Amino acid sequence: MDLESLGKNLLVELDGIKLENLSVLEQSHRSIELSRNLLSTFKRDILVNNFESMNEEIIFFKKIKQIPLVKLIYFSEVHSFEVQFPKVDKTAQLKFIKKKINKLNRFFLYNLDFGQYVHSGATHFDEIYYTRDNLETYRITTSKFYFQDPEFCTPRDMLLGKFNAFNALVNYMDKKQYDIKNKLNGKNTISKPTAKIDWPFTNTDWVELLYALCASGMAKQNSLSIIKISKILQEVFDFSPKDIYKTFQDIKNRKNSRTLFLDQLTASLLSEMNKSEE
């Protein structure tokens, strides 16, 4: 079983959920379910096939398992936060966010040495941190780690997952705080939505144009992902794309021109130019 590919597929599925414009709680719930299911799949495979080498075990617990684990921790934290988040009173909301941010800061301070190890890209403790043989010797005894499955956990793989998930959670809290501070009396300022333009082309055409814009440097220049740029385009066009990553793979596998839509746009523009010169 190709566990690495399953991890990549999870990220694609989670990006797809983002595009469905669900509530935060619904998106978190579905993301938690997908992440948890993949971890269960990983565990079943590991119990049956084990690892051929120590290096393979380290790669799994340090990188491959981290994909669903980080997402599970992140979305679990978001779900818990949103369930408890005050529904009214701007002051109470900001206080609640500040309390969560302080809790995250305490976590990073308490695990400062491990954080420096992760950020430095060091590997000299990887054999100890990310193999199961050392779980009993280097077990974490904080209240968040009462039990660790000895067949599916290492001394620091769970801590690494929390570290990466909490980094993402800091960004979530910063955005939440910004949104609350820019509300008027706890309510969003109301503005008339801009009328959207119908997208008269196909889903494949959308994906082709989307990737062309990103490849031209738009994504890198603005530090935006494919999904983020797609969402920005959706603010202009009345269209909801589907299976963006899969569609792009289909485009790459075309036997003739792989830029059919862009070719059509070029031809249309040249035709218009020629008409204006007649």
NUKEPA-620353 format. One line per 8 residues: number of its first residue (from 1); their letters; for each residue x, y, z of N, C-alpha, C. Coordinates in Angstrom, 2 decimals, always signed. Each point is the difference from the previous one (the first is absolute). Layout:
N
NUM> A> X:Y:Z:X:Y:Z:X:Y:Z ~ ...
//
This chain:
278
1> MDLESLGK> +0.84:-1.19:+0.00:-0.84:+1.19:+0.00:+0.88:+1.26:+0.00 ~ -0.28:+0.93:-0.89:+0.78:+1.23:-0.09:-0.54:+1.01:+1.00 ~ +0.57:+0.01:+1.20:-0.50:+0.86:+1.07:+0.23:+1.48:-0.30 ~ +1.10:+0.30:-0.65:+0.30:+1.40:-0.33:-1.06:+0.57:-0.94 ~ -0.42:-0.78:-0.99:-1.02:+0.45:-0.94:-1.34:+0.20:+0.71 ~ -0.30:-0.86:+0.97:-1.24:+0.16:+0.76:+0.00:+1.31:+0.77 ~ +1.16:+0.38:+0.52:+0.12:+1.28:+0.70:-0.25:+1.17:-0.94 ~ +0.56:-0.06:-1.20:-0.20:+1.06:-0.98:-1.47:+0.07:-0.42
9> NLLVELDG> -0.63:-1.15:-0.14:-1.42:-0.03:-0.37:-0.86:+0.65:+1.09 ~ +0.40:-0.20:+1.25:-0.74:+0.63:+1.11:+0.03:+1.52:-0.14 ~ +1.17:+0.55:-0.31:+0.11:+1.45:-0.16:-0.89:+0.51:-1.12 ~ -0.09:-0.77:-1.07:-0.89:+0.37:-1.11:-1.46:+0.00:+0.45 ~ -0.38:-1.03:+0.76:-1.37:-0.09:+0.49:-0.33:+1.15:+0.95 ~ +0.95:+0.34:+0.86:-0.23:+1.10:+0.94:-0.12:+1.34:-0.72 ~ +0.78:+0.18:-1.07:-0.12:+1.22:-0.80:-1.37:+0.05:-0.67 ~ -0.48:-1.18:-0.40:-1.34:-0.05:-0.60:-1.09:+0.40:+0.97
17> IKLENLSV> +0.16:-0.41:+1.25:-0.97:+0.37:+1.04:-0.01:+1.52:+0.19 ~ +1.18:+0.62:-0.07:+0.08:+1.46:+0.15:-0.83:+0.72:-1.05 ~ -0.05:-0.58:-1.19:-0.70:+0.66:-1.11:-1.52:-0.12:+0.10 ~ -0.48:-0.80:+0.94:-1.44:-0.21:+0.11:-0.72:+1.07:+0.82 ~ +0.74:+0.97:+0.49:-0.59:+1.12:+0.76:-0.84:-0.49:+1.18 ~ +0.52:-0.95:+0.74:-0.69:-0.54:+1.17:+0.27:+0.89:+1.20 ~ -0.76:-0.19:+1.06:+0.30:+0.69:+1.25:+1.30:-0.56:+0.56 ~ +0.64:+0.76:+0.87:+1.27:-0.43:+0.59:-0.17:-1.33:+0.74
25> LEQSHRSI> -1.11:-0.14:+0.71:-0.23:-1.23:+0.76:-0.19:-1.20:-0.92 ~ -0.75:+0.18:-1.08:-0.23:-1.10:-0.93:+1.30:-0.37:-0.73 ~ +0.74:+1.00:-0.43:+1.27:-0.26:-0.67:+0.95:-0.74:+0.94 ~ +0.06:+0.44:+1.25:+0.88:-0.64:+0.97:-0.41:-1.44:+0.26 ~ -1.32:-0.21:+0.15:-0.50:-1.34:+0.27:+0.36:-0.97:-1.12 ~ -0.22:+0.42:-1.23:+0.31:-0.88:-1.13:+1.50:-0.23:-0.15 ~ +0.78:+1.03:+0.27:+1.46:-0.12:-0.09:+0.55:-0.93:+1.08 ~ -0.58:+0.10:+1.18:+0.40:-0.89:+1.09:-0.28:-1.46:-0.36
33> ELSRNLLS> -1.16:-0.23:-0.56:-0.39:-1.36:-0.37:+0.94:-0.59:-1.05 ~ +0.32:+0.79:-1.03:+0.90:-0.48:-1.04:+1.40:-0.28:+0.55 ~ +0.49:+0.90:+0.83:+1.34:-0.14:+0.57:+0.09:-1.21:+0.92 ~ -1.03:-0.17:+0.82:-0.03:-1.14:+0.92:-0.06:-1.33:-0.75 ~ -0.78:-0.03:-1.06:-0.12:-1.22:-0.81:+1.33:-0.37:-0.64 ~ +0.72:+1.01:-0.47:+1.29:-0.29:-0.64:+1.02:-0.50:+1.03 ~ -0.02:+0.56:+1.18:+0.89:-0.49:+1.05:-0.30:-1.46:+0.34 ~ -1.27:-0.36:+0.00:-0.38:-1.40:+0.25:+0.53:-0.89:-1.12
41> TFKRDILV> -0.08:+0.48:-1.23:+0.53:-0.75:-1.14:+1.50:-0.17:+0.13 ~ +0.68:+1.06:+0.39:+1.45:-0.07:+0.20:+0.35:-1.04:+1.06 ~ -0.73:+0.01:+1.09:+0.31:-0.92:+1.09:-0.18:-1.46:-0.44 ~ -1.09:-0.27:-0.70:-0.24:-1.37:-0.47:+1.13:-0.46:-0.91 ~ +0.45:+0.87:-0.87:+1.06:-0.36:-0.93:+1.31:-0.24:+0.74 ~ +0.30:+0.85:+0.98:+1.25:-0.14:+0.76:+0.02:-1.30:+0.80 ~ -1.13:-0.35:+0.57:-0.07:-1.23:+0.80:+0.20:-1.23:-0.85 ~ -0.42:+0.07:-1.26:+0.13:-1.15:-0.89:+1.38:-0.06:-0.66
49> NNFESMNE> +0.47:+1.12:-0.49:+1.21:+0.02:-0.83:+1.26:+0.48:+0.72 ~ -0.16:+0.73:+1.10:+1.12:+0.55:+0.75:+0.92:+0.80:-0.92 ~ +1.28:+0.16:+0.38:+0.94:+0.78:-0.81:+1.20:-0.85:-0.37 ~ +0.57:+0.29:-1.15:+1.16:-0.76:-0.46:+1.29:+0.51:+0.61 ~ -0.01:+1.23:+0.49:+1.22:+0.57:+0.57:-0.36:+1.07:+1.02 ~ +0.97:+0.37:+0.82:-0.21:+1.06:+0.97:-0.27:+1.33:-0.71 ~ +0.69:+0.26:-1.09:-0.18:+1.24:-0.74:-1.43:+0.12:-0.52 ~ -0.56:-1.13:-0.46:-1.37:+0.00:-0.49:-0.98:+0.31:+1.13
57> EIIFFKKI> +0.29:-0.53:+1.19:-0.85:+0.27:+1.16:+0.07:+1.48:+0.39 ~ +1.19:+0.57:-0.03:+0.16:+1.42:+0.34:-0.76:+0.87:-0.99 ~ +0.12:-0.29:-1.28:-0.70:+0.78:-1.03:-1.51:-0.07:+0.21 ~ -0.49:-1.18:+0.35:-1.44:-0.13:+0.20:-0.48:+0.86:+1.15 ~ +0.63:-0.14:+1.17:-0.50:+0.70:+1.19:+0.34:+1.50:-0.02 ~ +1.06:+0.37:-0.70:+0.41:+1.40:-0.04:-0.72:+0.78:-1.11 ~ -0.39:-0.68:-1.08:-0.57:+0.71:-1.14:-1.37:-0.53:-0.43 ~ -0.06:-1.28:-0.34:-1.23:-0.54:-0.60:-1.16:+0.02:+0.98
65> KQIPLVKL> +0.21:-0.51:+1.21:-1.08:-0.01:+0.99:-0.40:+1.41:+0.39 ~ +0.94:+0.92:-0.09:-0.27:+1.38:+0.43:-1.12:+0.66:-0.82 ~ -0.18:-0.39:-1.24:-1.01:+0.65:-0.85:-1.39:-0.13:+0.61 ~ -0.51:-1.22:+0.23:-1.33:-0.09:+0.63:+0.02:+0.39:+1.48 ~ +1.13:-0.24:+0.68:+0.07:+0.30:+1.43:-0.10:+1.51:+0.25 ~ +0.74:+0.78:-0.74:-0.04:+1.46:+0.15:-1.39:+0.53:-0.31 ~ -0.61:-0.51:-1.07:-1.34:+0.45:-0.36:-1.02:-0.39:+1.06 ~ +0.15:-1.19:+0.57:-0.92:-0.45:+1.05:+0.10:+0.91:+1.22
73> IYFSEVHS> +1.22:+0.29:+0.43:+0.19:+0.87:+1.16:-0.51:+1.40:-0.28 ~ +0.36:+0.54:-1.16:-0.39:+1.37:-0.35:-1.51:+0.16:-0.04 ~ -0.67:-0.85:-0.73:-1.45:+0.14:-0.14:-0.74:-0.35:+1.29 ~ +0.58:-0.88:+0.81:-0.60:-0.30:+1.31:+0.06:+1.24:+0.89 ~ +1.13:+0.70:-0.04:+0.17:+1.22:+0.79:-0.94:+1.10:-0.50 ~ -0.11:+0.13:-1.32:-0.89:+1.01:-0.57:-1.45:-0.29:+0.37 ~ -0.40:-1.26:-0.09:-1.37:-0.39:+0.32:-0.31:+0.29:+1.46 ~ +0.93:-0.39:+0.89:-0.20:+0.24:+1.43:-0.07:+1.50:+0.29
81> FEVQFPKV> +0.87:+0.77:-0.63:+0.02:+1.44:+0.21:-1.31:+0.65:-0.44 ~ -0.48:-0.38:-1.19:-1.20:+0.63:-0.55:-1.26:-0.39:+0.79 ~ -0.04:-1.21:+0.52:-1.15:-0.43:+0.80:-0.10:+0.85:+1.27 ~ +1.14:+0.32:+0.60:+0.02:+0.76:+1.26:+0.05:+1.52:-0.20 ~ +0.20:+0.44:-1.24:+0.20:+1.42:-0.27:-1.26:+0.80:+0.34 ~ +0.13:+1.11:+0.75:-1.18:+0.82:+0.34:-0.73:+0.47:-1.25 ~ -1.30:-0.10:+0.02:-0.79:+0.36:-1.18:-0.23:+1.50:-0.09 ~ +0.04:+0.69:+1.11:-0.20:+1.45:+0.00:+1.04:+0.65:+0.92
89> DKTAQLKF> +0.05:+1.34:-0.04:+0.88:+0.79:+0.84:+1.43:-0.03:-0.53 ~ +0.36:+1.06:-0.71:+1.31:+0.12:-0.62:+1.13:-0.13:+1.03 ~ -0.18:+0.61:+1.17:+1.03:-0.05:+1.04:+0.24:-1.43:+0.47 ~ -1.10:-0.74:+0.21:+0.11:-1.39:+0.44:+0.67:-0.87:-1.07 ~ -0.32:+0.29:-1.25:+0.59:-0.77:-1.10:+1.51:+0.22:-0.09 ~ +0.42:+1.26:+0.10:+1.43:+0.30:-0.06:+0.74:-0.58:+1.20 ~ -0.64:+0.01:+1.15:+0.60:-0.58:+1.21:+0.17:-1.50:-0.17 ~ -0.97:-0.64:-0.60:+0.05:-1.44:-0.22:+1.14:-0.35:-0.96
97> IKKKINKL> +0.15:+0.79:-1.06:+1.07:-0.23:-0.96:+1.36:+0.20:+0.66 ~ +0.12:+1.07:+0.80:+1.27:+0.28:+0.68:+0.38:-1.14:+0.94 ~ -0.98:-0.57:+0.67:+0.25:-1.12:+0.90:+0.56:-1.19:-0.77 ~ -0.56:-0.26:-1.19:+0.47:-1.11:-0.83:+1.40:+0.27:-0.50 ~ +0.28:+1.23:-0.42:+1.33:+0.36:-0.49:+1.03:-0.17:+1.11 ~ -0.34:+0.41:+1.21:+0.91:-0.16:+1.14:+0.30:-1.48:+0.26 ~ -1.01:-0.82:-0.17:+0.18:-1.44:+0.20:+0.96:-0.57:-1.05 ~ -0.14:+0.46:-1.23:+0.91:-0.44:-1.07:+1.43:+0.46:+0.28
105> NRFFLYNL> +0.14:+1.22:+0.46:+1.33:+0.53:+0.32:+0.66:-0.80:+1.12 ~ -0.78:-0.41:+0.99:+0.55:-0.82:+1.08:+0.49:-1.35:-0.52 ~ -0.75:-0.56:-0.95:+0.41:-1.28:-0.60:+1.35:+0.15:-0.70 ~ +0.15:+1.04:-0.80:+1.26:+0.21:-0.73:+1.15:+0.29:+0.96 ~ -0.27:+0.73:+1.07:+1.04:+0.30:+0.98:+0.43:-1.26:+0.73 ~ -0.97:-0.82:+0.39:+0.29:-1.24:+0.74:+0.81:-0.97:-0.87 ~ -0.26:+0.02:-1.31:+0.69:-0.91:-0.93:+1.02:+0.73:-0.86 ~ +0.65:+0.99:+0.58:+0.92:+0.85:-0.74:+1.14:-0.79:-0.63
113> DFGQYVHS> +0.59:-0.91:+0.76:+1.13:-0.77:-0.52:-0.41:-0.85:-1.19 ~ -1.16:-0.65:+0.11:-0.47:-0.83:-1.11:-0.31:+0.87:-1.21 ~ -0.59:+1.17:+0.24:-0.31:+0.91:-1.10:+1.25:+0.44:-0.74 ~ +1.06:+0.26:+0.73:+1.27:+0.37:-0.63:+0.57:-1.15:-0.82 ~ -0.17:-1.21:+0.52:+0.46:-1.19:-0.74:-0.75:-0.13:-1.32 ~ -1.31:+0.18:+0.04:-0.83:-0.11:-1.21:+0.35:+1.10:-1.00 ~ +0.09:+1.24:+0.46:+0.26:+1.13:-0.89:+1.40:-0.04:-0.61 ~ +0.94:-0.57:+0.73:+1.38:-0.04:-0.49:+0.20:-1.02:-1.11
121> GATHFDEI> -0.94:-0.95:-0.13:+0.15:-1.05:-0.99:+0.97:-1.08:+0.43 ~ +0.34:-0.03:+1.28:+0.93:-1.00:+0.52:-0.60:-1.40:-0.07 ~ +0.86:-1.00:-0.06:-0.45:-1.39:-0.09:+0.70:-0.92:+1.00 ~ +0.92:+0.53:+0.82:+0.83:-0.87:+0.84:-0.79:-0.72:+1.09 ~ -1.22:+0.48:+0.34:-0.82:-0.70:+0.99:-1.16:-0.77:-0.63 ~ -0.05:-0.04:-1.32:-1.13:-0.62:-0.69:-0.20:-1.47:+0.39 ~ +1.09:-0.72:+0.17:-0.12:-1.42:+0.36:-0.69:-0.16:+1.35 ~ +0.26:+0.92:+0.91:-0.62:-0.04:+1.32:-1.43:+0.52:-0.06
129> YYTRDNLE> -0.20:+1.09:-0.70:-1.30:+0.67:-0.02:-1.05:-0.73:-0.83 ~ +0.41:-0.63:-1.09:-0.98:-0.50:-0.97:+0.08:-1.49:-0.29 ~ +0.43:-0.78:+0.98:-0.10:-1.45:-0.09:-0.67:-0.53:+1.26 ~ -0.72:-1.07:-0.13:-0.83:-0.50:+1.09:+0.79:-0.68:+1.12 ~ +1.22:-0.45:-0.30:+0.78:-0.71:+1.00:+0.35:+0.86:+1.20 ~ -0.02:+1.33:-0.18:+0.40:+0.90:+1.07:-1.19:+0.63:+0.73 ~ -1.21:-0.49:-0.26:-1.18:+0.63:+0.57:+0.01:-0.03:+1.53 ~ +0.37:-1.11:+0.59:-0.02:-0.12:+1.45:+1.09:+0.85:+0.66
137> TYRITTSK> +1.16:+0.07:-0.65:+1.13:+0.74:+0.58:-0.21:+1.51:-0.04 ~ -0.60:+0.47:-1.10:-0.17:+1.45:-0.18:-1.48:+0.39:-0.04 ~ -0.78:-0.67:+0.79:-1.44:+0.29:+0.03:-0.27:+1.40:+0.54 ~ -0.98:+0.70:-0.63:-0.43:+1.31:+0.48:-1.03:-0.23:+1.10 ~ +0.14:+0.70:+1.11:-0.87:-0.27:+1.15:-0.94:+1.15:+0.31 ~ -0.14:+0.98:-0.92:-0.94:+1.10:+0.24:-1.43:-0.51:-0.08 ~ -0.93:+0.80:+0.50:-1.40:-0.44:+0.11:-0.65:-0.29:-1.33 ~ +0.56:+0.54:-1.08:-0.59:-0.23:-1.32:+0.41:-1.33:-0.60
145> FYFQDPEF> +0.88:-0.73:+0.66:+0.49:-1.25:-0.56:-0.11:-1.13:+1.03 ~ -1.19:-0.22:+0.49:-0.21:-1.08:+0.96:+0.31:-1.36:-0.60 ~ -0.39:-0.18:-1.26:+0.20:-1.30:-0.63:+0.45:+0.19:-1.43 ~ +1.02:-0.78:-0.38:+0.45:-0.02:-1.38:+0.09:-1.45:-0.46 ~ -0.62:-0.29:-1.12:+0.01:-1.35:-0.53:+1.43:-0.40:-0.35 ~ +0.58:-1.00:+0.67:+1.39:-0.37:-0.24:+0.26:-0.55:-1.39 ~ -1.07:-0.42:-0.68:+0.16:-0.54:-1.36:-0.15:+1.08:-1.07 ~ -0.47:+1.19:+0.40:-0.25:+1.04:-1.01:+0.48:+1.37:+0.45
153> CTPRDMLL> +0.81:+0.06:+1.04:+0.51:+1.29:+0.48:+1.48:-0.11:+0.32 ~ +0.68:+1.13:-0.10:+1.40:+0.10:+0.37:+0.11:+1.06:+1.10 ~ +1.19:+0.18:+0.59:+0.10:+0.99:+1.09:-0.40:+1.42:-0.37 ~ +0.15:+0.40:-1.28:-0.27:+1.39:-0.33:-0.88:+0.21:-1.24 ~ -0.57:-1.03:-0.58:-0.80:+0.23:-1.22:-1.29:+0.76:+0.32 ~ -0.60:-0.27:+1.15:-1.20:+0.73:+0.39:+0.33:+1.45:+0.34 ~ +1.13:+0.21:+0.65:+0.41:+1.36:+0.35:+0.30:+0.79:-1.28 ~ +0.61:-0.64:-0.97:+0.27:+0.66:-1.28:-1.30:+0.38:-0.69
161> GKFNAFNA> -0.99:-0.89:+0.08:-1.31:+0.30:-0.59:-0.64:+1.21:+0.66 ~ +0.08:+0.05:+1.33:-0.57:+1.15:+0.72:+0.76:+1.27:-0.34 ~ +1.30:-0.10:-0.11:+0.83:+1.16:-0.29:-0.40:+0.62:-1.34 ~ -0.15:-0.83:-1.02:-0.36:+0.50:-1.34:-1.44:+0.47:-0.05 ~ -0.89:-0.73:+0.67:-1.41:+0.39:+0.02:-0.20:+1.32:+0.74 ~ +0.73:+0.18:+1.09:-0.15:+1.23:+0.79:+0.58:+1.21:-0.72 ~ +1.01:-0.23:-0.83:+0.52:+1.09:-0.83:-1.09:+0.51:-0.94 ~ -0.73:-0.95:-0.60:-1.11:+0.38:-0.88:-1.12:+0.64:+0.80
169> LVNYMDKK> -0.19:-0.47:+1.22:-1.07:+0.52:+0.85:+0.27:+1.46:+0.40 ~ +1.26:+0.36:+0.14:+0.36:+1.39:+0.30:-0.51:+0.93:-1.10 ~ +0.18:-0.42:-1.25:-0.49:+0.79:-1.13:-1.52:+0.11:+0.02 ~ -0.65:-1.09:+0.38:-1.47:+0.00:+0.09:-0.45:+1.00:+1.05 ~ +0.68:+0.01:+1.15:-0.38:+0.92:+1.08:+0.27:+1.45:-0.37 ~ +1.11:+0.23:-0.69:+0.32:+1.37:-0.44:-1.09:+0.53:-0.93 ~ -0.43:-0.84:-0.93:-1.05:+0.42:-0.94:-1.33:+0.21:+0.72 ~ -0.29:-0.89:+0.93:-1.24:+0.12:+0.78:+0.00:+1.31:+0.78
177> QYDIKNKL> +1.12:+0.30:+0.61:+0.13:+1.23:+0.77:-0.16:+1.24:-0.88 ~ +0.61:-0.05:-1.17:-0.10:+1.12:-0.94:-1.45:+0.20:-0.44 ~ -0.68:-1.10:-0.30:-1.39:+0.09:-0.46:-0.90:+0.61:+1.08 ~ +0.21:-0.42:+1.25:-0.83:+0.52:+1.09:+0.26:+1.49:+0.21 ~ +1.27:+0.39:-0.04:+0.34:+1.40:+0.22:-0.55:+0.92:-1.08 ~ -0.23:-0.54:-1.18:-0.50:+0.81:-1.11:-1.51:-0.14:-0.20 ~ -0.69:-0.48:+1.04:-1.45:-0.04:-0.03:-0.55:+1.26:+0.68 ~ -1.22:+0.35:-0.34:-0.65:+1.17:+0.59:-1.03:-0.49:+1.02
185> NGKNTISK> +0.28:+0.25:+1.29:-0.90:-0.44:+1.08:-0.26:-1.51:-0.06 ~ +1.05:-0.73:-0.36:-0.14:-1.45:-0.02:-0.69:-0.54:-1.23 ~ -0.32:+0.88:-0.95:-0.67:-0.45:-1.22:+0.82:+0.43:-1.20 ~ -0.03:-0.79:-1.03:+0.72:+0.35:-1.20:-0.64:+1.20:-0.67 ~ +0.83:+0.90:-0.51:-0.54:+1.10:-0.77:-0.63:-0.55:-1.27 ~ -1.14:+0.48:-0.33:-0.75:-0.52:-1.14:+0.29:+0.82:-1.25 ~ +0.37:-0.66:-1.03:+0.23:+0.68:-1.28:-0.71:-0.78:-1.10 ~ -0.42:+0.72:-1.00:-0.73:-0.64:-1.09:+0.95:-0.86:-0.80
193> PTAKIDWP> -0.31:-1.28:-0.15:+0.91:-0.88:-0.73:+0.08:+0.37:-1.48 ~ +1.19:-0.14:-0.55:+0.20:+0.29:-1.42:-0.60:-1.13:-0.83 ~ -0.71:+0.38:-1.06:-0.61:-1.00:-0.87:+1.10:-0.82:-0.68 ~ -0.17:-1.30:-0.02:+0.99:-0.87:-0.61:-0.28:-0.22:-1.48 ~ +1.04:-0.30:-0.74:-0.10:-0.26:-1.43:-0.15:-1.50:-0.22 ~ -0.91:-0.40:-0.86:-0.16:-1.41:-0.32:+1.27:-0.53:-0.67 ~ +0.39:-1.20:+0.37:+1.15:-0.66:-0.63:-0.55:-0.88:-1.12 ~ +0.17:+0.42:-1.26:-0.64:-0.72:-1.11:+0.81:-1.19:-0.52
201> FTNTDWVE> +1.08:-0.32:+0.70:+0.87:-1.07:-0.49:-0.10:-1.23:+0.91 ~ +0.88:-0.95:-0.18:-0.09:-1.26:+0.74:+0.86:+0.02:+1.26 ~ -0.16:-1.01:+0.82:+0.82:-0.16:+1.20:+1.47:-0.19:-0.38 ~ +0.24:-0.73:-1.06:+1.37:-0.22:-0.47:+0.63:+1.31:-0.46 ~ -0.79:+0.83:-0.67:+0.50:+1.30:-0.44:+0.40:+0.85:+1.20 ~ -0.80:-0.06:+1.05:+0.29:+0.74:+1.23:+1.36:-0.42:+0.57 ~ +0.20:-1.31:+0.09:+1.23:-0.52:+0.59:+1.21:+0.36:-0.87 ~ -0.19:-0.06:-1.32:+1.10:+0.35:-0.91:+0.41:+1.47:+0.19
209> LLYALCAS> -0.98:+0.88:+0.05:+0.28:+1.42:+0.20:+0.61:+0.24:+1.38 ~ -0.52:-0.68:+1.00:+0.47:+0.14:+1.38:+1.47:-0.34:+0.10 ~ +0.39:-1.13:-0.55:+1.40:-0.42:+0.07:+0.90:+0.89:-0.85 ~ -0.55:+0.53:-1.10:+0.79:+0.91:-0.84:+0.33:+1.28:+0.77 ~ -0.98:+0.52:+0.73:+0.22:+1.20:+0.81:+1.05:-0.26:+1.08 ~ -0.11:-1.17:+0.63:+0.97:-0.34:+1.05:+1.40:-0.19:-0.57 ~ +0.07:-0.68:-1.15:+1.30:-0.26:-0.62:+0.66:+1.28:-0.48 ~ -0.79:+1.02:-0.29:+0.54:+1.27:-0.48:+0.66:+0.80:+1.12
217> GMAKQNSL> -0.17:-0.44:+1.23:+0.64:+0.66:+1.13:-0.96:+0.64:+0.97 ~ -1.30:-0.02:-0.31:-0.98:+0.63:+0.87:-0.01:-0.63:+1.39 ~ +0.06:-1.32:+0.05:-0.05:-0.70:+1.29:+1.23:+0.31:+0.84 ~ +1.18:-0.09:-0.62:+1.25:+0.23:+0.74:+0.12:+1.45:+0.44 ~ -0.35:+0.92:-0.89:+0.14:+1.42:+0.31:-0.87:+0.42:+1.18 ~ -1.19:-0.59:+0.10:-0.93:+0.37:+1.06:-0.07:-1.02:+1.13 ~ +0.87:-1.00:-0.06:+0.04:-1.07:+1.03:-1.37:-0.65:+0.16 ~ -0.60:-0.36:-1.13:-1.34:-0.60:+0.02:+0.05:-1.42:-0.53
225> SIIKISKI> -0.88:-0.84:+0.51:-0.10:-1.37:-0.49:-0.96:-0.05:-1.18 ~ +0.01:-1.14:-0.68:-0.94:-0.21:-1.12:-1.44:+0.19:+0.48 ~ -0.31:-0.58:+1.15:-1.36:+0.07:+0.52:-0.39:+1.44:+0.34 ~ +0.93:+0.76:+0.57:-0.29:+1.38:+0.36:-0.28:+0.85:-1.24 ~ +0.80:-0.18:-1.03:-0.22:+0.76:-1.24:-1.34:-0.39:-0.62 ~ -0.34:-1.27:+0.08:-1.28:-0.46:-0.53:-1.15:+0.68:+0.74 ~ +0.13:+0.12:+1.32:-1.04:+0.65:+0.79:-0.13:+1.48:-0.36 ~ +1.12:+0.64:-0.27:-0.03:+1.41:-0.40:-0.72:+0.16:-1.33
233> LQEVFDFS> +0.27:-0.92:-0.92:-0.69:+0.04:-1.29:-1.51:-0.23:+0.17 ~ -0.35:-0.83:+1.00:-1.41:-0.27:+0.25:-0.75:+1.22:+0.53 ~ +0.74:+0.98:+0.50:-0.63:+1.25:+0.42:-0.42:+0.84:-1.20 ~ +0.56:-0.31:-1.16:-0.32:+0.72:-1.24:-0.96:-0.80:-0.86 ~ +0.28:-1.30:-0.14:-0.80:-0.86:-0.86:-0.96:-0.86:+0.81 ~ -1.19:-0.18:-0.51:-1.02:-0.83:+0.64:+0.24:-1.45:-0.41 ~ +0.97:-0.62:+0.66:+0.37:-1.36:-0.36:+0.70:-0.67:+1.17 ~ -0.30:-1.26:+0.23:+0.64:-0.78:+1.08:+0.76:-1.16:-0.63
241> PKDIYKTF> +1.31:+0.08:-0.11:+0.79:-1.06:-0.63:+0.00:-1.28:+0.82 ~ +0.24:-1.10:-0.67:+0.03:-1.30:+0.66:+1.29:-0.74:-0.38 ~ +0.49:-0.79:+0.94:+1.14:-0.90:-0.26:+1.15:+0.72:-0.70 ~ +0.45:+1.10:+0.58:+1.03:+0.81:-0.65:+1.27:-0.79:-0.27 ~ +0.49:-0.71:+1.00:+1.27:-0.71:-0.18:-0.15:-1.16:-0.99 ~ -1.09:-0.74:+0.11:-0.22:-1.11:-0.92:-0.17:+0.50:-1.43 ~ -0.73:+1.10:-0.16:-0.22:+0.55:-1.33:+1.33:+0.43:-0.63 ~ +0.88:+0.56:+0.82:+1.29:+0.42:-0.53:+0.80:-1.21:-0.50
249> QDIKNRKN> -0.10:-1.12:+0.72:+0.68:-1.21:-0.46:-0.56:-0.45:-1.34 ~ -1.33:+0.11:-0.17:-0.61:-0.36:-1.28:+0.50:+0.91:-1.12 ~ +0.15:+1.29:+0.30:+0.50:+0.95:-1.00:+1.42:-0.38:-0.41 ~ +0.82:-0.39:+0.97:+1.38:-0.37:-0.29:+0.07:-1.25:-0.88 ~ -1.03:-0.84:+0.09:+0.01:-1.26:-0.75:-0.63:+0.11:-1.39 ~ -0.35:+1.21:-0.41:-0.57:+0.17:-1.35:+1.01:-0.45:-1.05 ~ -0.50:-0.63:-1.07:+0.88:-0.51:-1.04:+0.40:+1.10:-0.98 ~ -0.90:+0.94:-0.29:+0.32:+1.08:-0.92:+0.44:+1.23:+0.78
257> SRTLFLDQ> -0.59:+1.15:-0.25:+0.38:+1.21:+0.73:-0.47:-0.11:+1.45 ~ +0.90:+0.34:+0.91:-0.35:-0.03:+1.41:-0.51:+1.35:+0.49 ~ -0.10:+0.98:-0.94:-0.49:+1.34:+0.35:-1.14:+0.40:-0.93 ~ -1.00:-0.85:-0.12:-1.10:+0.23:-0.94:-0.71:+1.32:+0.26 ~ -0.32:+0.28:+1.25:-0.75:+1.21:+0.34:+0.83:+1.25:-0.27 ~ +1.26:-0.04:+0.40:+0.87:+1.14:-0.24:+0.22:+0.21:-1.49 ~ +0.06:-1.10:-0.75:+0.12:+0.12:-1.46:-1.23:+0.67:-0.59 ~ -1.18:-0.37:+0.52:-1.25:+0.60:-0.48:-0.04:+1.49:+0.31
265> LTASLLSE> +0.45:+0.38:+1.20:+0.03:+1.41:+0.38:+0.93:+0.79:-0.92 ~ +1.16:-0.58:-0.28:+0.96:+0.66:-0.89:-0.59:+0.17:-1.40 ~ -0.63:-1.05:-0.51:-0.60:+0.06:-1.33:-1.10:+1.05:-0.07 ~ -0.81:+0.07:+1.04:-1.09:+0.98:+0.04:+0.55:+1.42:+0.02 ~ +1.05:+0.22:+0.77:+0.59:+1.34:+0.09:+0.63:+0.41:-1.32 ~ +0.71:-0.92:-0.64:+0.62:+0.30:-1.29:-1.05:+0.29:-1.06 ~ -1.10:-0.76:+0.06:-1.09:+0.23:-0.95:-0.60:+1.39:+0.19 ~ -0.18:+0.42:+1.26:-0.54:+1.32:+0.28:+0.95:+1.10:-0.47
273> MNKSEE> +1.28:-0.21:+0.21:+1.01:+0.96:-0.47:-0.06:+0.16:-1.51 ~ -0.12:-1.14:-0.68:-0.03:+0.03:-1.47:-1.24:+0.74:-0.51 ~ -1.13:-0.19:+0.69:-1.23:+0.67:-0.40:+0.12:+1.51:+0.18 ~ +0.65:+0.42:+1.08:+0.10:+1.43:+0.28:+0.93:+0.70:-0.99 ~ +0.82:-0.77:-0.71:+0.94:+0.58:-0.95:-0.55:+0.02:-1.42 ~ -1.15:-0.63:-0.19:-0.58:-0.05:-1.34:-0.59:+1.35:-0.41
//
